[in-house]
Amino acid sequence: MERDGKMGGPLGVSKEGYAGRLEVLSGPTGRRQRTEADKARIVAESLLPD
């Protein structure tokens, strides 16, 4: 795929929705371990408008 000289990314790829940073998790599974309180907070945030 052809690349854009300014950003080094593929041409024609939208940047909309780009989070900006990728966190790489180490360990055997690479998964986060969250507390029940964290899980409840995440669920509550997902139910908010917008």
Summary of the structure (lengths in Angstrom):
residues: 50
radius of gyration: 17.3
end to end distance: 34.6
largest distance: 45.9
contacts: 50
relative contact order: 0.09
helix: 22%
strand: 4%
